[in-house]
């Protein structure tokens, strides 16, 4: 099987423990332990996650984290399951009218019986900042920008790892704040000899400092076109209380076109060639799957301290089938 059988040296135990991994768990997670090591798996095993938003992106994210073997996952999303969820929310099929978190609970639990999965029905906007301090990491999607900013700030202040994201049609983004992230780096020098840099660190910032950043003040004019789309869609949601919808496509396109001109001007990108907003409607399962997988992988890095996570945006274009990373933060 490949896992050491010397329990003491391998960090194994006969039964569940807060500090050790059982032989059954070592067998279950054998392939990923080979990839990132026993210490990494121990850190994941102690992680308590909060997942806010069980849309298509949310369920793809939580699927990957449940399979990785975290300690617990708390789900929050009382949005009733509707027809629009059928394009991407594969855990809530046949549960129309039920809250998305409750509708998804059984299938998420079935992914990995070792992970404790629960639903918290509390209204998200009613939660105090101290609530988030009880978790190792928080993921949020399908929330108004103001709420994402509030949650991000609370997590940053309480040293809780945070990521948020959203997809709109063929496009999507992921944002990460791992506060002061420490890691090591293994590389080969000019002579081909392996070297290790220890005690490296990367400083992250809350979401608010990365919104509506203008050219010359944190971004360049050639910034990936998905970042302006991110700000345009945010502006649309702030005005209309929802994302652009396929059911009102023609009407929404008129508003998006007007907002696009205003946002690009405010960002100093009015002369730059940026895409129109014609493909930002609805949720597409393949886009959610790709972006959800990327975001879950980065959170595994953040929790385990294994590898260098994205700092601080991933921007995805499904029409062209690529993703880029970018460090975006307002300059003083």
C-alpha positions as CSV (number, residue, x, y, z in Angstrom):
1,X,0.0,0.0,0.0
2,X,3.0,2.3,0.4
3,X,2.2,3.8,3.8
4,X,4.7,3.1,6.6
5,X,3.5,0.5,9.0
6,X,5.8,1.8,11.9
7,X,3.0,3.7,13.6
8,X,5.2,6.0,15.7
9,X,7.4,7.1,12.8
10,X,4.5,7.4,10.4
11,X,2.3,9.3,12.8
12,X,-0.4,6.5,12.9
13,X,-2.7,5.4,15.7
14,X,-5.0,2.5,16.4
15,X,-8.0,4.9,16.8
16,X,-9.0,8.5,16.2
17,X,-6.8,11.1,17.8
18,X,-6.4,14.8,17.5
19,X,-2.7,14.4,16.8
20,X,-2.4,11.2,14.7
21,X,-3.9,9.6,11.7
22,X,-5.4,6.1,11.9
23,X,-4.3,3.2,9.7
24,X,-7.7,3.2,8.0
25,X,-7.3,6.9,7.2
26,X,-3.8,6.4,6.0
27,X,-5.2,3.7,3.6
28,X,-8.0,6.0,2.5
29,X,-5.7,8.9,1.8
30,X,-2.8,6.9,0.6
31,X,-2.4,8.6,-2.8
32,X,-2.6,12.1,-1.5
33,X,-0.2,11.4,1.4
34,X,2.3,10.2,-1.2
35,X,1.8,13.5,-2.9
36,X,2.0,16.0,0.0
37,X,3.1,13.9,3.0
38,X,1.8,12.9,6.4
39,X,2.3,16.3,8.1
40,X,0.1,18.0,5.5
41,X,-2.6,15.4,5.9
42,X,-2.6,15.9,9.7
43,X,-3.1,19.7,9.2
44,X,-6.0,19.0,6.9
45,X,-7.5,16.5,9.4
46,X,-7.7,19.3,12.0
47,X,-9.2,21.9,9.6
48,X,-12.7,23.3,10.3
49,X,-14.2,24.8,7.2
50,X,-17.1,27.2,6.7
51,X,-18.7,27.1,3.2
52,X,-21.0,30.0,2.4
53,X,-23.0,29.5,-0.8
54,X,-23.9,26.2,-2.3
55,X,-24.3,27.2,-6.0
56,X,-22.4,25.4,-8.7
57,X,-19.0,26.8,-7.7
58,X,-19.7,26.1,-4.0
59,X,-20.5,22.5,-4.4
60,X,-17.5,21.8,-6.6
61,X,-15.3,23.5,-4.0
62,X,-16.8,21.6,-1.1
63,X,-16.6,18.3,-3.0
64,X,-12.8,18.6,-3.3
65,X,-12.3,19.6,0.3
66,X,-14.5,16.8,1.6
67,X,-12.5,14.3,-0.3
68,X,-9.2,15.7,0.9
69,X,-10.1,14.7,4.5
70,X,-10.7,17.9,6.5
71,X,-12.1,17.6,10.0
72,X,-15.4,19.3,9.5
73,X,-17.4,21.4,7.0
74,X,-20.3,23.8,8.0
75,X,-22.6,24.6,5.1
76,X,-24.6,27.8,4.9
77,X,-27.1,28.6,2.2
78,X,-30.9,28.9,2.6
79,X,-31.5,29.9,-1.0
80,X,-34.3,27.7,-2.3
81,X,-33.3,25.2,-5.0
82,X,-34.7,26.4,-8.3
83,X,-34.6,25.5,-12.0
84,X,-31.6,27.7,-12.5
85,X,-29.6,25.4,-10.2
86,X,-30.0,22.5,-12.6
87,X,-27.2,23.7,-14.9
88,X,-24.5,23.3,-12.2
89,X,-25.7,22.3,-8.8
90,X,-25.5,18.5,-9.0
91,X,-26.0,17.8,-5.3
92,X,-29.5,19.3,-5.1
93,X,-31.3,17.6,-8.0
94,X,-34.9,16.8,-7.1
95,X,-35.0,19.1,-4.1
96,X,-36.8,22.1,-5.6
97,X,-37.8,24.6,-2.9
98,X,-35.5,23.3,-0.2
99,X,-32.6,25.3,1.0
100,X,-29.5,24.6,-1.1
101,X,-27.3,23.6,2.0
102,X,-29.9,21.2,3.4
103,X,-30.6,19.8,-0.1
104,X,-26.9,19.1,-0.6
105,X,-26.1,17.7,2.8
106,X,-26.6,14.0,2.3
107,X,-24.6,13.7,-0.9
108,X,-21.8,15.7,0.6
109,X,-21.7,13.5,3.7
110,X,-21.6,10.4,1.5
111,X,-18.4,11.7,-0.2
112,X,-16.3,11.0,2.9
113,X,-17.8,9.6,6.1
114,X,-14.7,10.7,8.1
115,X,-15.7,14.3,7.6
116,X,-18.3,15.9,9.9
117,X,-20.7,17.9,7.6
118,X,-23.4,20.1,9.2
119,X,-25.8,22.8,8.1
120,X,-26.1,26.2,9.9
121,X,-29.4,27.9,8.9
122,X,-28.5,31.3,10.4
123,X,-28.8,34.3,8.2
124,X,-25.3,35.1,7.0
125,X,-25.7,38.9,7.4
126,X,-26.6,38.4,11.0
127,X,-23.4,36.7,12.0
128,X,-20.9,38.8,14.1
129,X,-17.2,39.0,13.1
130,X,-16.3,36.8,16.0
131,X,-18.3,33.9,14.5
132,X,-15.7,33.4,11.8
133,X,-12.9,33.0,14.3
134,X,-14.1,29.5,15.1
135,X,-13.0,28.2,11.7
136,X,-9.7,27.4,10.1
137,X,-10.8,28.7,6.7
138,X,-13.9,30.3,5.1
139,X,-15.1,30.1,1.5
140,X,-17.9,32.4,0.3
141,X,-19.8,32.7,-3.0
142,X,-23.2,33.9,-4.2
143,X,-23.0,36.8,-1.8
144,X,-23.3,40.6,-2.4
145,X,-20.0,42.4,-2.6
146,X,-20.6,44.3,0.6
147,X,-21.1,41.0,2.5
148,X,-18.0,39.5,1.0
149,X,-16.0,42.6,2.1
150,X,-17.4,42.2,5.6
151,X,-16.6,38.5,5.8
152,X,-13.1,39.1,4.3
153,X,-12.3,41.8,6.9
154,X,-13.5,39.6,9.8
155,X,-11.4,36.7,8.6
156,X,-8.3,38.9,8.1
157,X,-8.7,40.3,11.6
158,X,-9.0,36.9,13.2
159,X,-6.3,35.3,11.1
160,X,-8.7,32.9,9.4
161,X,-7.9,31.9,5.8
162,X,-10.4,33.3,3.4
163,X,-11.3,32.8,-0.2
164,X,-14.3,33.9,-2.3
165,X,-15.3,33.5,-5.9
166,X,-18.1,33.6,-8.5
167,X,-18.8,32.5,-12.0
168,X,-20.8,34.4,-14.6
169,X,-21.4,32.4,-17.8
170,X,-18.0,31.6,-19.3
171,X,-16.0,33.6,-16.8
172,X,-15.2,33.6,-13.1
173,X,-12.7,34.6,-10.5
174,X,-11.2,33.4,-7.2
175,X,-9.7,35.7,-4.5
176,X,-7.5,34.5,-1.7
177,X,-6.4,36.0,1.6
178,X,-4.1,33.8,3.7
179,X,-2.8,36.7,5.8
180,X,0.9,36.1,6.4
181,X,1.6,32.8,4.7
182,X,4.9,31.0,5.5
183,X,6.4,28.4,3.3
184,X,9.6,26.8,2.1
185,X,10.8,26.4,-1.5
186,X,12.9,23.6,-3.0
187,X,14.8,24.5,-6.2
188,X,18.0,23.7,-8.2
189,X,20.8,26.3,-8.4
190,X,22.9,27.0,-11.5
191,X,25.0,24.0,-10.8
192,X,22.0,21.7,-10.7
193,X,22.3,21.2,-7.0
194,X,19.1,21.0,-4.9
195,X,18.6,23.9,-2.5
196,X,15.9,24.8,0.0
197,X,14.8,28.2,1.0
198,X,13.3,28.1,4.5
199,X,11.0,30.6,6.3
200,X,9.8,32.4,3.2
201,X,6.5,34.4,3.6
202,X,3.9,36.0,1.5
203,X,1.6,38.9,2.7
204,X,-2.0,38.9,1.6
205,X,-4.7,41.6,1.9
206,X,-8.5,41.8,2.5
207,X,-10.8,41.8,-0.5
208,X,-11.7,45.5,-0.1
209,X,-8.2,46.5,-1.0
210,X,-8.5,44.7,-4.4
211,X,-11.8,46.1,-5.6
212,X,-12.0,48.6,-8.5
213,X,-8.3,49.1,-8.7
214,X,-7.3,51.6,-11.4
215,X,-4.6,51.5,-14.0
216,X,-1.4,52.9,-12.6
217,X,-2.7,52.4,-9.0
218,X,-2.3,48.7,-8.6
219,X,-2.9,47.3,-12.1
220,X,-1.5,47.9,-15.6
221,X,-3.6,48.7,-18.7
222,X,-3.0,45.2,-20.0
223,X,-4.6,43.6,-17.0
224,X,-6.6,40.4,-17.9
225,X,-10.0,41.3,-19.2
226,X,-11.7,39.2,-16.6
227,X,-10.8,41.6,-13.8
228,X,-12.7,44.5,-15.4
229,X,-15.6,42.1,-16.0
230,X,-15.4,41.2,-12.3
231,X,-15.9,44.9,-11.4
232,X,-18.6,45.4,-14.0
233,X,-20.7,42.5,-12.7
234,X,-20.2,43.6,-9.1
235,X,-21.6,47.0,-10.1
236,X,-24.5,45.4,-11.8
237,X,-25.2,43.3,-8.7
238,X,-25.1,46.3,-6.4
239,X,-27.6,48.1,-8.6
240,X,-30.0,45.2,-9.2
241,X,-29.5,42.9,-6.2
242,X,-28.8,40.0,-8.5
243,X,-26.4,38.7,-11.1
244,X,-27.1,39.1,-14.9
245,X,-29.7,36.5,-15.8
246,X,-30.4,34.5,-18.9
247,X,-34.1,35.1,-18.4
248,X,-33.6,38.9,-18.8
249,X,-30.6,38.8,-21.1
250,X,-31.6,41.6,-23.5
251,X,-32.6,44.0,-20.7
252,X,-29.5,43.2,-18.7
253,X,-27.2,43.7,-21.7
254,X,-28.3,47.3,-21.9
255,X,-27.5,47.9,-18.3
256,X,-24.2,46.0,-18.6
257,X,-23.1,48.1,-21.6
258,X,-23.8,51.3,-19.7
259,X,-22.0,50.1,-16.6
260,X,-19.1,48.8,-18.7
261,X,-18.4,52.3,-20.0
262,X,-18.5,53.8,-16.5
263,X,-16.4,51.1,-14.8
264,X,-13.7,51.1,-17.5
265,X,-13.5,54.9,-17.3
266,X,-13.1,54.8,-13.5
267,X,-10.4,52.2,-13.9
268,X,-8.5,54.2,-16.5
269,X,-9.1,51.5,-19.1
270,X,-11.5,53.3,-21.5
271,X,-9.0,53.1,-24.3
272,X,-8.0,49.5,-23.6
273,X,-9.4,46.7,-25.7
274,X,-11.6,44.7,-23.3
275,X,-14.3,42.2,-24.0
276,X,-18.0,43.0,-24.1
277,X,-20.3,41.5,-21.5
278,X,-22.2,39.1,-23.8
279,X,-21.2,35.9,-22.1
280,X,-21.7,36.6,-18.4
281,X,-25.1,34.9,-17.9
282,X,-25.9,32.0,-15.7
283,X,-23.7,29.2,-14.2
284,X,-22.1,26.7,-16.5
285,X,-21.0,23.4,-14.9
286,X,-17.6,23.1,-16.6
287,X,-16.6,26.6,-15.5
288,X,-17.7,25.8,-12.0
289,X,-15.8,22.6,-12.0
290,X,-12.5,24.1,-13.3
291,X,-12.6,27.1,-11.0
292,X,-13.9,25.1,-8.0
293,X,-11.0,22.7,-8.4
294,X,-8.4,25.4,-8.6
295,X,-9.8,27.2,-5.5
296,X,-10.0,24.0,-3.5
297,X,-6.4,23.1,-4.4
298,X,-5.2,26.6,-3.3
299,X,-7.0,26.3,0.0
300,X,-5.4,22.9,0.6
301,X,-2.0,24.6,0.1
302,X,-3.1,27.4,2.5
303,X,-4.2,25.0,5.2
304,X,-1.3,22.6,4.9
305,X,1.6,25.1,4.3
306,X,2.6,22.8,1.4
307,X,3.4,24.8,-1.7
308,X,3.0,28.4,-2.8
309,X,-0.7,29.4,-3.2
310,X,-2.0,31.9,-5.7
311,X,-1.4,35.5,-4.6
312,X,-4.2,36.8,-4.8
313,X,-6.5,36.4,-7.8
314,X,-7.2,33.6,-10.3
315,X,-9.1,34.9,-13.4
316,X,-10.8,32.3,-15.6
317,X,-11.9,32.6,-19.3
318,X,-13.9,29.6,-20.3
319,X,-14.4,30.9,-23.9
320,X,-10.6,30.7,-24.4
321,X,-10.1,27.9,-21.9
322,X,-7.4,29.4,-19.8
323,X,-6.8,30.9,-16.4
324,X,-4.3,33.5,-15.2
325,X,-3.1,34.6,-11.8
326,X,-2.7,38.2,-10.7
327,X,-1.6,40.1,-7.7
328,X,-4.1,43.0,-7.4
329,X,-4.0,45.6,-4.6
330,X,-4.6,49.3,-4.5
331,X,-1.5,51.4,-4.1
332,X,-1.4,54.3,-1.8
